Every structure is written in C-alpha cells, then in structure tokens.
C-alpha cells in the first residue's frame, strides 16, 4: 500500500508517474514537524536495517552515518563524504516495523541515519514543500517493487551497450582512437564502444567537432562502425559564450538559458570558459537542447554520456570579485602591519586547529583561502541563478538536484523524436529519481583504489532500488594510477555490471587492457563478459519489464537467514546467480557465505569452466587473478555463449547451459535495438 502526504507547495519533479492517493492526517510512522522547515524523526530498534539512497557512500545498510542528497561534483570519494553526484531520496526501514519512504524534494535534504544518535533516523530539509510517499509491504523487496511501479519503467539500452567499452580523457585525434581500436582488435580482446571525451569538441563547445582533428567526422564514425565499434561522445552541461556559435546565439535569442534574478543570462566558467546553462527545467528550452543531439546522430552517432550536469561550476564572475575584495583587504592589512604576523595568519582558534598559534585575533588568511578553495561549486553561486518554469522564476538551489535528470530527459525525449523505433545509449553523471526512465548512470570520478571496488559493489543494489538498472563504475578507477592486479579484479566485478567501461583521467597511467603484460588474461576476463551476455541481458530485460531488481542484497532473497542479512560484499544477480568478487590487494581468494547449496563456477583462462557444488555455510574459495567466479543457486541454470569480439557476433542459437541437471531457464532475447519488448517470441525456455 502506498499513500502520499503533501506538505506546503511541492515543486512538480515528475519523479512519480502513477497517481497515488493522498493520505489524511500524518503517516503511521515517525513524527513530522514543519514549523522550521521539514523534519521527520523515527526511533529505530537496535536491529533495524536501513536500505536505499541509491548513489550514496558506505554500505548497503545505510545505518550509522549522515548522507545529504545534494548533487555534488566531488571526485574524492572518501568515507567522510556525505554527498555524491546523485540524489535518490528513497529509503526502507526493515525491522520490527518495515516501511518505505520517498521524500520527493528537489533541493538538499539530509538523512541522519543513526549518526547524531544511534537510535534515531532524522530526515530534514530547509523548506516544508514536498511530497512524502509512505509504502507498506510484506518485505523490503516487496516495498522496492511497489516503489518501482510508481516511478515508471527503467531505461532500456540497446543490446550493444552490454558490450565492453574503452574510454580515456585524452583521446584527441583520429589516430588516438585508431590506436585503441587496433590495441583491442589486434589483441583479440572483445570491444563494442570507444568513448569520446571532451577533447573531440571544437573549443569544448557542445555539439561541435574539432575540424582539424576530425575532418569528415561522419566518415570516421563509419570507419569505426566498419570495425564493429561505436563512438560514444560526451555532452557537457555548459554552453560556451561565443558570438557566431549557433547553439549559444539561439539560446540567447530565445531565452533558453538560466538567468540571474535581474533577467540577464547567468554566466559560470566550466571547460570552455564562460558558459550559460540551458534551462532544462523549462519545457521549451529542454526540447530545444534535446534536439541538438540530432547534430551528432545525423553524423552516425548512436549513444552519448552526459557530464558536468550537477551542474558543475569552476567559478563565476561574482565569486571571483568576492575573492578579489578579500585579497585586497588582506594585502592592505599585511602592508599596514609590515608583514604577515601570527595575528594576520589566523585567529587563535583557527591557528590552533592548524597546529600553529596566534597572539591576537587580527585579520585572517584562512577565510581568504577558504573562499578561493570554495570558488568551485559554490552554494552561493547556486543561489545566484534561476529557472523559468511556467512563467515563474525558480531559484536554482531550490531545484538543484533536478538539473542532471532534466538534461538527460532532454536527450531521451529528443531521441523519441529523432527515431522513435530505435534505442540510443545514454547515461549521465548526475541524477534524481525519474531520470532512470531516460538513461543510466555511471558512478562518477572514482579512484584507482581497492576500496572503490567494494564501494562500487555495495552501491549496485541501492541504485537498482531507485530505478537505475543500467549502471557501473569506471573500471580500474578514473583518478590515480591503476595497477594490473587492481584492474583485473575490478574487471571481474565489471563482467556483471550492465555498464562495463574502463575509463581513466588525463595524466594517469595508461590502463587500456593491452597496456599490461600477459594480455591474454585481460582477453579472457572480457571474453567471459561476452559469454555471459545472453544471461545478463535477459535478466536485465526481465528486471526492467517487471519493475524488478537486477542486483539484490542477499537479505532480499534469504530474509530469514540472519547471516545472509548481514552480508554486504556478495550480491544476488537476477534469479539464478550470486557474485562474490575479490576486492583485496594480493588476495588469492576470499571467504564467502552460502545461504544454500550452490554450484561454484570458475571461468578459467584456458577457456574451460570449473564446477564444484558447495554446501550451505562458510567457505574459503581460491580465485586467481585471471579467473572469473560466480555461484549458481540450487535447482537453477544459466545460458553461456561462445566468446565473440563484439555483441552482434554472439551466437545465441547454440548456447551451453551451466547449473543443475533438469533445471530450466527462461531466456529473453529480442533484436537488441527496437522497442517491441512485449512480443511473445522474445522468450524461449532452455533446459539443462
């Protein structure tokens, strides 16, 4: 059962697409106060578990920390970070009382889940203008499925998007891309996509191509397509301010950009320098910006990734002027005292905190340094610009979390106009619930850290709970330098994520698979991905079409097993498989807990498959760097194909079945590009 409680005057986010009856009075759970903003408080039992929040830090069980839904461009995902790129305000309390809550609120909202007090869940936000959806069900899993039905069907990508993709910020010329193509094809490592980062653009201008580096771009797209490789370019949120640039001039002429309070176009610096942000919350502007994707689809492009759409801001003219003022004041104070004294460096408290000492509370350098460091993504800047929605100005910070959602919505709606029968690949960095209908999400600018393999793993079921099925992390890590063993272990997890992409930042170590010794090991791991695509694609489609989960915590499948409920580094995939990747440096294997007897499968580097039935309980399993493990549940089976160098070359007519004798598997298979999802002929039964 789902009920909606309306507080104040909520902004229509369109996250929920099904009519939900409004409840009277107050929800049956917790206490709500609206005198000063909005505050929901619930006293938790000692054993209560809290699931949800989608793209958030830490574990599957969110209890014990404080999280803030406030889409943030921050590439350093350490344990202390409270905000990441997405805002997914759905949680489930599971325990003596089990219920779900969706706080449909588009600005910053805080989830204090046992942080201030270990027994207290507090959800609070500045304004008491929101819709609260309360969901009751038989179990957390049941609540998730109810929630998924009211927010609409998850995005369905083309089948080739389940292939492997290579990306790097720094590929600039045709030769760079040809080298990548040859590196993979020459080493017979499967590959379907090469991602195209910002350097392909002319001066970082959206929907342009650098004519010097890519003369006759459509011909180059065809050249790659002839190698069965698709180029997937990036689109950024900021439009360069430049006379003669048609996108800029059209946007200014038609008032399609976000504005300052005085009605002038808001300026923020991002990659191109001064930019304007398309007002994607304005329906007319959203349609205009979305139609610009046609510039590239007309040149043969079939997929995109949207970036910098929190939106990220490097600085604004207003912010720079404030820094100049503080710097002038600081220098005048320095000159009047004849130099920087202890007093000019810091106040007593600030200096002591920094390990120093101050003799007086004079002017401080620390506020100046803080102001300089705070130029990027300043909260003050987010209060400086406005959207125009139905003729009304809406200050950006009050709807901040909707920008990435609506930028991707602009593209998704445009694709339906460009070719309504065809699926396009689309995923985004920033998101809000509702965007899951238009595209997937990659988990942002992570690092080449072992801890981020585990963070990647734990985030997957939470993302699925919020509707985001097409997701994955930058394999090998975006920032810092990858090592061979880290990349192999991370790719052994990436084998199972719908989005499987190796991506790295400029200036980091080259981490394409062919850059390391014993390339055959990487070939084998990627080949396992392709061998599993019939199963992975089938389970994805069944999850999307039935508002179900692709990844589940063990607790959702084995709720009565107290050990399974506590496991966070193993996941259920579909209805047949459990995964338990290795995420520890120098480990030769790992401990696993089996809630039932399962068949332990290892894909070995010589192309063979090792099988062993393990009984319920704890086991240590050895897993070499060049092996890919999975577990098949009792009485289940899965289909496996022969290896292929790209998705369209897979032979799905002659499949091997792994699992238990007599088991049956319902395979979903369509043409991979059209939208006739409900055809009866898309299903066939396979028997072990």
SULCORGI-V246103 format. One record per residue. N is the residue number from 1. RES is the residue in one small letter. D_CENTER is the distance of its C-alpha to the mean C-alpha in whole Angstrom. Layout:
# SULCORGI-V246103
n=N res=RES d_center=D_CENTER
n=N res=RES d_center=D_CENTER
This chain:
# SULCORGI-V246103
n=1 res=x d_center=29
n=2 res=x d_center=27
n=3 res=x d_center=28
n=4 res=x d_center=27
n=5 res=x d_center=29
n=6 res=x d_center=29
n=7 res=x d_center=29
n=8 res=x d_center=31
n=9 res=x d_center=29
n=10 res=x d_center=26
n=11 res=x d_center=24
n=12 res=x d_center=23
n=13 res=x d_center=19
n=14 res=x d_center=20
n=15 res=x d_center=17
n=16 res=x d_center=20
n=17 res=x d_center=22
n=18 res=x d_center=24
n=19 res=x d_center=27
n=20 res=x d_center=28
n=21 res=x d_center=31
n=22 res=x d_center=31
n=23 res=x d_center=33
n=24 res=x d_center=36
n=25 res=x d_center=36
n=26 res=x d_center=34
n=27 res=x d_center=31
n=28 res=x d_center=33
n=29 res=x d_center=30
n=30 res=x d_center=31
n=31 res=x d_center=32
n=32 res=x d_center=31
n=33 res=x d_center=32
n=34 res=x d_center=32
n=35 res=x d_center=35
n=36 res=x d_center=33
n=37 res=x d_center=29
n=38 res=x d_center=28
n=39 res=x d_center=28
n=40 res=x d_center=27
n=41 res=x d_center=29
n=42 res=x d_center=29
n=43 res=x d_center=31
n=44 res=x d_center=29
n=45 res=x d_center=31
n=46 res=x d_center=31
n=47 res=x d_center=29
n=48 res=x d_center=27
n=49 res=x d_center=23
n=50 res=x d_center=20
n=51 res=x d_center=17
n=52 res=x d_center=14
n=53 res=x d_center=12
n=54 res=x d_center=9
n=55 res=x d_center=6
n=56 res=x d_center=10
n=57 res=x d_center=12
n=58 res=x d_center=15
n=59 res=x d_center=16
n=60 res=x d_center=15
n=61 res=x d_center=19
n=62 res=x d_center=18
n=63 res=x d_center=21
n=64 res=x d_center=23
n=65 res=x d_center=21
n=66 res=x d_center=20
n=67 res=x d_center=16
n=68 res=x d_center=16
n=69 res=x d_center=14
n=70 res=x d_center=14
n=71 res=x d_center=11
n=72 res=x d_center=12
n=73 res=x d_center=12
n=74 res=x d_center=13
n=75 res=x d_center=13
n=76 res=x d_center=15
n=77 res=x d_center=13
n=78 res=x d_center=16
n=79 res=x d_center=17
n=80 res=x d_center=19
n=81 res=x d_center=16
n=82 res=x d_center=16
n=83 res=x d_center=13
n=84 res=x d_center=9
n=85 res=x d_center=7
n=86 res=x d_center=7
n=87 res=x d_center=10
n=88 res=x d_center=11
n=89 res=x d_center=15
n=90 res=x d_center=16
n=91 res=x d_center=18
n=92 res=x d_center=20
n=93 res=x d_center=23
n=94 res=x d_center=25
n=95 res=x d_center=28
n=96 res=x d_center=32
n=97 res=x d_center=30
n=98 res=x d_center=27
n=99 res=x d_center=25
n=100 res=x d_center=22
n=101 res=x d_center=21
n=102 res=x d_center=19
n=103 res=x d_center=20
n=104 res=x d_center=19
n=105 res=x d_center=19
n=106 res=x d_center=18
n=107 res=x d_center=19
n=108 res=x d_center=18
n=109 res=x d_center=19
n=110 res=x d_center=20
n=111 res=x d_center=19
n=112 res=x d_center=22
n=113 res=x d_center=22
n=114 res=x d_center=25
n=115 res=x d_center=25
n=116 res=x d_center=28
n=117 res=x d_center=30
n=118 res=x d_center=29
n=119 res=x d_center=30
n=120 res=x d_center=28
n=121 res=x d_center=25
n=122 res=x d_center=25
n=123 res=x d_center=23
n=124 res=x d_center=24
n=125 res=x d_center=23
n=126 res=x d_center=26
n=127 res=x d_center=27
n=128 res=x d_center=28
n=129 res=x d_center=27
n=130 res=x d_center=24
n=131 res=x d_center=24
n=132 res=x d_center=24
n=133 res=x d_center=24
n=134 res=x d_center=25
n=135 res=x d_center=25
n=136 res=x d_center=27
n=137 res=x d_center=27
n=138 res=x d_center=29
n=139 res=x d_center=26
n=140 res=x d_center=22
n=141 res=x d_center=22
n=142 res=x d_center=24
n=143 res=x d_center=22
n=144 res=x d_center=19
n=145 res=x d_center=20
n=146 res=x d_center=22
n=147 res=x d_center=19
n=148 res=x d_center=18
n=149 res=x d_center=21
n=150 res=x d_center=21
n=151 res=x d_center=18
n=152 res=x d_center=18
n=153 res=x d_center=17
n=154 res=x d_center=14
n=155 res=x d_center=13
n=156 res=x d_center=15
n=157 res=x d_center=15
n=158 res=x d_center=18
n=159 res=x d_center=19
n=160 res=x d_center=19
n=161 res=x d_center=15
n=162 res=x d_center=16
n=163 res=x d_center=18
n=164 res=x d_center=17
n=165 res=x d_center=16
n=166 res=x d_center=17
n=167 res=x d_center=16
n=168 res=x d_center=17
n=169 res=x d_center=18
n=170 res=x d_center=22
n=171 res=x d_center=23
n=172 res=x d_center=25
n=173 res=x d_center=28
n=174 res=x d_center=29
n=175 res=x d_center=30
n=176 res=x d_center=27
n=177 res=x d_center=25
n=178 res=x d_center=28
n=179 res=x d_center=28
n=180 res=x d_center=25
n=181 res=x d_center=26
n=182 res=x d_center=29
n=183 res=x d_center=28
n=184 res=x d_center=26
n=185 res=x d_center=29
n=186 res=x d_center=32
n=187 res=x d_center=30
n=188 res=x d_center=30
n=189 res=x d_center=26
n=190 res=x d_center=24
n=191 res=x d_center=22
n=192 res=x d_center=21
n=193 res=x d_center=19
n=194 res=x d_center=19
n=195 res=x d_center=16
n=196 res=x d_center=18
n=197 res=x d_center=17
n=198 res=x d_center=19
n=199 res=x d_center=22
n=200 res=x d_center=23
n=201 res=x d_center=24
n=202 res=x d_center=27
n=203 res=x d_center=27
n=204 res=x d_center=23
n=205 res=x d_center=24
n=206 res=x d_center=22
n=207 res=x d_center=23
n=208 res=x d_center=26
n=209 res=x d_center=26
n=210 res=x d_center=28
n=211 res=x d_center=32
n=212 res=x d_center=33
n=213 res=x d_center=30
n=214 res=x d_center=30
n=215 res=x d_center=33
n=216 res=x d_center=33
n=217 res=x d_center=29
n=218 res=x d_center=30
n=219 res=x d_center=32
n=220 res=x d_center=29
n=221 res=x d_center=27
n=222 res=x d_center=30
n=223 res=x d_center=30
n=224 res=x d_center=27
n=225 res=x d_center=27
n=226 res=x d_center=30
n=227 res=x d_center=29
n=228 res=x d_center=26
n=229 res=x d_center=24
n=230 res=x d_center=21
n=231 res=x d_center=20
n=232 res=x d_center=17
n=233 res=x d_center=17
n=234 res=x d_center=15
n=235 res=x d_center=16
n=236 res=x d_center=16
n=237 res=x d_center=16
n=238 res=x d_center=20
n=239 res=x d_center=23
n=240 res=x d_center=26
n=241 res=x d_center=29
n=242 res=x d_center=31
n=243 res=x d_center=35
n=244 res=x d_center=35
n=245 res=x d_center=31
n=246 res=x d_center=31
n=247 res=x d_center=28
n=248 res=x d_center=29
n=249 res=x d_center=32
n=250 res=x d_center=31
n=251 res=x d_center=29
n=252 res=x d_center=31
n=253 res=x d_center=34
n=254 res=x d_center=32
n=255 res=x d_center=31
n=256 res=x d_center=27
n=257 res=x d_center=26
n=258 res=x d_center=25
n=259 res=x d_center=28
n=260 res=x d_center=30
n=261 res=x d_center=32
n=262 res=x d_center=35
n=263 res=x d_center=33
n=264 res=x d_center=33
n=265 res=x d_center=30
n=266 res=x d_center=27
n=267 res=x d_center=27
n=268 res=x d_center=24
n=269 res=x d_center=24
n=270 res=x d_center=21
n=271 res=x d_center=21
n=272 res=x d_center=24
n=273 res=x d_center=26
n=274 res=x d_center=27
n=275 res=x d_center=25
n=276 res=x d_center=24
n=277 res=x d_center=21
n=278 res=x d_center=22
n=279 res=x d_center=22
n=280 res=x d_center=20
n=281 res=x d_center=21
n=282 res=x d_center=24
n=283 res=x d_center=25
n=284 res=x d_center=27
n=285 res=x d_center=25
n=286 res=x d_center=22
n=287 res=x d_center=24
n=288 res=x d_center=25
n=289 res=x d_center=22
n=290 res=x d_center=21
n=291 res=x d_center=24
n=292 res=x d_center=24
n=293 res=x d_center=21
n=294 res=x d_center=24
n=295 res=x d_center=26
n=296 res=x d_center=24
n=297 res=x d_center=24
n=298 res=x d_center=28
n=299 res=x d_center=27
n=300 res=x d_center=26
n=301 res=x d_center=22
n=302 res=x d_center=20
n=303 res=x d_center=17
n=304 res=x d_center=14
n=305 res=x d_center=11
n=306 res=x d_center=11
n=307 res=x d_center=11
n=308 res=x d_center=13
n=309 res=x d_center=12
n=310 res=x d_center=12
n=311 res=x d_center=15
n=312 res=x d_center=15
n=313 res=x d_center=19
n=314 res=x d_center=21
n=315 res=x d_center=24
n=316 res=x d_center=27
n=317 res=x d_center=30
n=318 res=x d_center=31
n=319 res=x d_center=29
n=320 res=x d_center=31
n=321 res=x d_center=34
n=322 res=x d_center=34
n=323 res=x d_center=33
n=324 res=x d_center=36
n=325 res=x d_center=38
n=326 res=x d_center=37
n=327 res=x d_center=38
n=328 res=x d_center=42
n=329 res=x d_center=42
n=330 res=x d_center=42
n=331 res=x d_center=44
n=332 res=x d_center=47
n=333 res=x d_center=47
n=334 res=x d_center=47
n=335 res=x d_center=50
n=336 res=x d_center=51
n=337 res=x d_center=51
n=338 res=x d_center=52
n=339 res=x d_center=49
n=340 res=x d_center=46
n=341 res=x d_center=47
n=342 res=x d_center=46
n=343 res=x d_center=46
n=344 res=x d_center=44
n=345 res=x d_center=41
n=346 res=x d_center=40
n=347 res=x d_center=41
n=348 res=x d_center=43
n=349 res=x d_center=39
n=350 res=x d_center=37
n=351 res=x d_center=39
n=352 res=x d_center=40
n=353 res=x d_center=36
n=354 res=x d_center=36
n=355 res=x d_center=39
n=356 res=x d_center=41
n=357 res=x d_center=44
n=358 res=x d_center=45
n=359 res=x d_center=49
n=360 res=x d_center=48
n=361 res=x d_center=45
n=362 res=x d_center=45
n=363 res=x d_center=43
n=364 res=x d_center=40
n=365 res=x d_center=37
n=366 res=x d_center=34
n=367 res=x d_center=34
n=368 res=x d_center=34
n=369 res=x d_center=32
n=370 res=x d_center=29
n=371 res=x d_center=29
n=372 res=x d_center=29
n=373 res=x d_center=26
n=374 res=x d_center=24
n=375 res=x d_center=25
n=376 res=x d_center=21
n=377 res=x d_center=19
n=378 res=x d_center=22
n=379 res=x d_center=22
n=380 res=x d_center=26
n=381 res=x d_center=24
n=382 res=x d_center=22
n=383 res=x d_center=25
n=384 res=x d_center=27
n=385 res=x d_center=26
n=386 res=x d_center=26
n=387 res=x d_center=25
n=388 res=x d_center=27
n=389 res=x d_center=27
n=390 res=x d_center=30
n=391 res=x d_center=32
n=392 res=x d_center=31
n=393 res=x d_center=29
n=394 res=x d_center=26
n=395 res=x d_center=26
n=396 res=x d_center=22
n=397 res=x d_center=21
n=398 res=x d_center=22
n=399 res=x d_center=19
n=400 res=x d_center=17
n=401 res=x d_center=14
n=402 res=x d_center=15
n=403 res=x d_center=15
n=404 res=x d_center=11
n=405 res=x d_center=12
n=406 res=x d_center=15
n=407 res=x d_center=15
n=408 res=x d_center=13
n=409 res=x d_center=15
n=410 res=x d_center=18
n=411 res=x d_center=17
n=412 res=x d_center=17
n=413 res=x d_center=20
n=414 res=x d_center=22
n=415 res=x d_center=21
n=416 res=x d_center=23
n=417 res=x d_center=26
n=418 res=x d_center=25
n=419 res=x d_center=26
n=420 res=x d_center=25
n=421 res=x d_center=26
n=422 res=x d_center=23
n=423 res=x d_center=20
n=424 res=x d_center=18
n=425 res=x d_center=14
n=426 res=x d_center=12
n=427 res=x d_center=8
n=428 res=x d_center=7
n=429 res=x d_center=6
n=430 res=x d_center=7
n=431 res=x d_center=8
n=432 res=x d_center=10
n=433 res=x d_center=12
n=434 res=x d_center=13
n=435 res=x d_center=11
n=436 res=x d_center=10
n=437 res=x d_center=14
n=438 res=x d_center=13
n=439 res=x d_center=10
n=440 res=x d_center=7
n=441 res=x d_center=3
n=442 res=x d_center=4
n=443 res=x d_center=4
n=444 res=x d_center=6
n=445 res=x d_center=10
n=446 res=x d_center=11
n=447 res=x d_center=15
n=448 res=x d_center=17
n=449 res=x d_center=18
n=450 res=x d_center=19
n=451 res=x d_center=17
n=452 res=x d_center=14
n=453 res=x d_center=14
n=454 res=x d_center=15
n=455 res=x d_center=12
n=456 res=x d_center=10
n=457 res=x d_center=12
n=458 res=x d_center=13
n=459 res=x d_center=9
n=460 res=x d_center=9
n=461 res=x d_center=12
n=462 res=x d_center=11
n=463 res=x d_center=8
n=464 res=x d_center=11
n=465 res=x d_center=13
n=466 res=x d_center=11
n=467 res=x d_center=11
n=468 res=x d_center=8
n=469 res=x d_center=10
n=470 res=x d_center=9
n=471 res=x d_center=6
n=472 res=x d_center=7
n=473 res=x d_center=7
n=474 res=x d_center=10
n=475 res=x d_center=13
n=476 res=x d_center=16
n=477 res=x d_center=14
n=478 res=x d_center=14
n=479 res=x d_center=16
n=480 res=x d_center=19
n=481 res=x d_center=21
n=482 res=x d_center=21
n=483 res=x d_center=23
n=484 res=x d_center=25
n=485 res=x d_center=24
n=486 res=x d_center=21
n=487 res=x d_center=20
n=488 res=x d_center=21
n=489 res=x d_center=20
n=490 res=x d_center=17
n=491 res=x d_center=17
n=492 res=x d_center=19
n=493 res=x d_center=16
n=494 res=x d_center=14
n=495 res=x d_center=17
n=496 res=x d_center=16
n=497 res=x d_center=12
n=498 res=x d_center=12
n=499 res=x d_center=10
n=500 res=x d_center=12
n=501 res=x d_center=13
n=502 res=x d_center=15
n=503 res=x d_center=14
n=504 res=x d_center=16
n=505 res=x d_center=17
n=506 res=x d_center=21
n=507 res=x d_center=23
n=508 res=x d_center=22
n=509 res=x d_center=24
n=510 res=x d_center=23
n=511 res=x d_center=21
n=512 res=x d_center=22
n=513 res=x d_center=23
n=514 res=x d_center=26
n=515 res=x d_center=27
n=516 res=x d_center=28
n=517 res=x d_center=31
n=518 res=x d_center=31
n=519 res=x d_center=29
n=520 res=x d_center=30
n=521 res=x d_center=28
n=522 res=x d_center=25
n=523 res=x d_center=26
n=524 res=x d_center=27
n=525 res=x d_center=23
n=526 res=x d_center=22
n=527 res=x d_center=25
n=528 res=x d_center=24
n=529 res=x d_center=21
n=530 res=x d_center=23
n=531 res=x d_center=25
n=532 res=x d_center=23
n=533 res=x d_center=21
n=534 res=x d_center=24
n=535 res=x d_center=23
n=536 res=x d_center=19
n=537 res=x d_center=19
n=538 res=x d_center=22
n=539 res=x d_center=20
n=540 res=x d_center=17
n=541 res=x d_center=19
n=542 res=x d_center=21
n=543 res=x d_center=18
n=544 res=x d_center=17
n=545 res=x d_center=21
n=546 res=x d_center=22
n=547 res=x d_center=19
n=548 res=x d_center=18
n=549 res=x d_center=16
n=550 res=x d_center=15
n=551 res=x d_center=15
n=552 res=x d_center=17
n=553 res=x d_center=18
n=554 res=x d_center=22
n=555 res=x d_center=23
n=556 res=x d_center=22
n=557 res=x d_center=24
n=558 res=x d_center=27
n=559 res=x d_center=27
n=560 res=x d_center=31
n=561 res=x d_center=30
n=562 res=x d_center=30
n=563 res=x d_center=29
n=564 res=x d_center=26
n=565 res=x d_center=25
n=566 res=x d_center=25
n=567 res=x d_center=23
n=568 res=x d_center=19
n=569 res=x d_center=19
n=570 res=x d_center=20
n=571 res=x d_center=18
n=572 res=x d_center=20
n=573 res=x d_center=18
n=574 res=x d_center=20
n=575 res=x d_center=23
n=576 res=x d_center=25
n=577 res=x d_center=23
n=578 res=x d_center=22
n=579 res=x d_center=20
n=580 res=x d_center=21
n=581 res=x d_center=20
n=582 res=x d_center=22
n=583 res=x d_center=20
n=584 res=x d_center=23
n=585 res=x d_center=25
n=586 res=x d_center=28
n=587 res=x d_center=28
n=588 res=x d_center=30
n=589 res=x d_center=28
n=590 res=x d_center=27
n=591 res=x d_center=28
n=592 res=x d_center=27
n=593 res=x d_center=28
n=594 res=x d_center=29
n=595 res=x d_center=30
n=596 res=x d_center=32
n=597 res=x d_center=33
n=598 res=x d_center=31
n=599 res=x d_center=32
n=600 res=x d_center=30
n=601 res=x d_center=29
n=602 res=x d_center=29
n=603 res=x d_center=28
n=604 res=x d_center=31
n=605 res=x d_center=31
n=606 res=x d_center=34
n=607 res=x d_center=32
n=608 res=x d_center=34
n=609 res=x d_center=32
n=610 res=x d_center=34
n=611 res=x d_center=34
n=612 res=x d_center=35
n=613 res=x d_center=35
n=614 res=x d_center=34
n=615 res=x d_center=36
n=616 res=x d_center=34
n=617 res=x d_center=33
n=618 res=x d_center=32
n=619 res=x d_center=32
n=620 res=x d_center=32
n=621 res=x d_center=31
n=622 res=x d_center=31
n=623 res=x d_center=28
n=624 res=x d_center=29
n=625 res=x d_center=27
n=626 res=x d_center=27
n=627 res=x d_center=27
n=628 res=x d_center=24
n=629 res=x d_center=25
n=630 res=x d_center=24
n=631 res=x d_center=26
n=632 res=x d_center=28
n=633 res=x d_center=29
n=634 res=x d_center=32
n=635 res=x d_center=34
n=636 res=x d_center=31
n=637 res=x d_center=30
n=638 res=x d_center=28
n=639 res=x d_center=28
n=640 res=x d_center=28
n=641 res=x d_center=29
n=642 res=x d_center=30
n=643 res=x d_center=28
n=644 res=x d_center=28
n=645 res=x d_center=27
n=646 res=x d_center=24
n=647 res=x d_center=23
n=648 res=x d_center=26
n=649 res=x d_center=29
n=650 res=x d_center=28
n=651 res=x d_center=31
n=652 res=x d_center=30
n=653 res=x d_center=34
n=654 res=x d_center=35
n=655 res=x d_center=32
n=656 res=x d_center=33
n=657 res=x d_center=32
n=658 res=x d_center=32
n=659 res=x d_center=32
n=660 res=x d_center=35
n=661 res=x d_center=38
n=662 res=x d_center=39
n=663 res=x d_center=35
n=664 res=x d_center=34
n=665 res=x d_center=30
n=666 res=x d_center=29
n=667 res=x d_center=28
n=668 res=x d_center=26
n=669 res=x d_center=26
n=670 res=x d_center=26
n=671 res=x d_center=27
n=672 res=x d_center=23
n=673 res=x d_center=23
n=674 res=x d_center=25
n=675 res=x d_center=24
n=676 res=x d_center=27
n=677 res=x d_center=25
n=678 res=x d_center=28
n=679 res=x d_center=30
n=680 res=x d_center=32
n=681 res=x d_center=33
n=682 res=x d_center=29
n=683 res=x d_center=30
n=684 res=x d_center=32
n=685 res=x d_center=33
n=686 res=x d_center=34
n=687 res=x d_center=36
n=688 res=x d_center=36
